[in-house]
Amino acid sequence: MRRGAALAMLLLAGAATGPARAQEGDPRAGRRLAAGICSSCHGRDGIATLPEAPNLAGQNPAYVAAQLRAYRENKRQNEQMNIVARELTERQITDLAAWYAAIEVTATIPGR
């Protein structure tokens, strides 16, 4: 009985952490993906090359993932982003979010 209870506790602990891990992306995979489909507007390093494109470097991964999902589901409108995001899998979204979050950004406050 004790052995079964211990096994059940281990399985429950794994289930509790499993979804969180499943949502974590792979920054290296995201980097490769971004180089192919995102860099022409958002830059290779997440610093936008077009004035109308936002910088993605250093963004919160949950925010980036939520926005990509919104574009994919047409809940957020931008012609180019809706087309690009429509083709993204959930794994690709989390990988992209992890890549942009992994880029460290520093800021300098003027006058200090």
Buried (B, 14 or more C-beta within 10 A) or exposed (E): EEEEEEEEEEEEEEEEEEEEEEBEBBBEBBBEBBEEBBBEBBBEBBBBEEEEBEBBBBBEBEEBBBBBBBBBEEEBEBEEBBEBBEEBEBBBBBBBBBBBBBBEEEEEEEEE
